[in-house]
């Protein structure tokens, strides 16, 4: 028979675990911008930044695994999605980086910043502009320095309300999903006005403003069949920045890497982050 004190201790542990798994909904503000974000877990802070024109819903499984691995995970919605608001015109990657800097500042400790696809441009800008806030930067499915710009045509088709469902699926297969992985969940969740604003922000920001990503360690987490990252460019970050960069390649994945392989992505981030100074 279990001792009553043991039962009480087990209950207290279960309550504590449930509490750490429950997400808090918060808002971080700076200037005229309000960034809504959820935070869950406990431990070193990880901030996840979504890809072009998308919100953080697809990070759900990834975030839960990071919480299980002992991390505090923040999921900020980009301006223009949900309760996040701010100027959408005449902005740059520096402005978007400030959005995430406000979240880290609100949490009160430096973060590991993980950006997916477009989000890794913002993460690198953040690490450049606010080095004191970034312990490490994770590039999830980062494009090469000279990625094929014709892939923007596939993104345009996916965001075109007049495009047929089959056309969108075909474009998702070309640009985002590896053979055998289901692209249908990504038929939804696009925010075309946000995508337009974000692409304009990238055009207003010189690549050399953010390419180095400051001086923090970098995990270059690649998908093995990502058309935005041809195999010939696999080591371009490592060759330029040396020991700062760790390269990992996830099999059977493409540009939608965290949606295709969320557990593998989470474990790769946690394995790498566990080696950083806490």
Beta strands, then each sheet from edge to edge (+ up, - down):
strand 1: 24-30
strand 2: 33-41
strand 3: 44-49
strand 4: 71-76
strand 5: 111-116
strand 6: 134-140
strand 7: 217-223
strand 8: 245-250
sheet 1: 1+ 2- 4+ 3+ 5+ 6+ 7+ 8+
end
